[in-house]
Amino acid sequence: MWQELVAMQITEVRELSDSELEKELTEQERALMNLRFRKATMQLTNTNELGNTRKTIARIKTVIRERAITASMASESPESLAQGE
């Protein structure tokens, strides 16, 4: 009935493009909400799915943040970095 959710490894997450990351984040958040409803109604048999989904969401958010930091570092000039600004 319910498909098993497999936690994505960080290497798999890093291979995704920015748009794919946003799409996957939305899907994982929906899956987490669904899992919470199933847990509340006692339909969830494998409670490990909750933790795996939360960890996958954290990995996706980490990669999004890493890319944002890298982009902001790249936009700064080397002179401002040398001066400590």
N, C-alpha and C positions, 0 to 999 in steps of 0.2 A: 504494500500500500504506500508507505512513505519511503522515499529513496534515502539511502544512507548518505550523510554528508561526510566528505573526507576533508580533513584539514589540509589547506594548501601550505606547502613549505615556503620559506622565505625566498628560495631561489626561483620557484615558480611564480611568485608574486612579482619579483623584480623583472621578470621577462615580459610582463604585461605593459601595454602602452597606458598613457594617462587616461584615455577614454575607457579603456578596458578595466582599469583600476576602479574608476567611478562606478561603472556598471556592476562589477563584481562586489563592490562595497554595498551597493543598494541591494543586490541579491542576497548577500550574506546577512544584512540587517533584517530583511524580510524573513529569511530562514530562521534567524534567532527569535524573532517575534512569534513565528509559527511554533517553534520548539517550546517556547514559554507557555503558549496556549495549550499545547499537547501535554506539557508537564502538569499544568493546573487541572486539566481534566483527566489526569491519570492515564493518558494514552501513550505516554513516552516510556518506552522500555529501556532504551539505551541513553542514560543521562550523560554519558561522555560526549554526546553530540553537542550539548550546550557549551561545554568548555572548549571543544574543538572549534566551534563556530565563533566564540568570543575571541579565541586566539587568532583565528584567521582574520577577523575584523581588525584586531590590533596590528597584525602584520601588514595589512593593506594600508592602514592609517600611517604606520611607520614609514613605509616606502613613499607614500604621498608627501609626508613631511620631509624626508630625506631629499626628495627631488626639489621641493620648495626651497630648502636651505641651499642646496647646490646651485640653483638658479640665482638666488640672491647673492651668493658669493661670487658667481661668475659675472654678475652685473656690476660689482664693486670694482673700482680701478685698483691696480696694484700699488699705486702711490698711497692711497688711503689705508691700505692694509699695512704698508711699511711704516706709516706714521702712527698706527695704532688707533685709528678712528673707527 
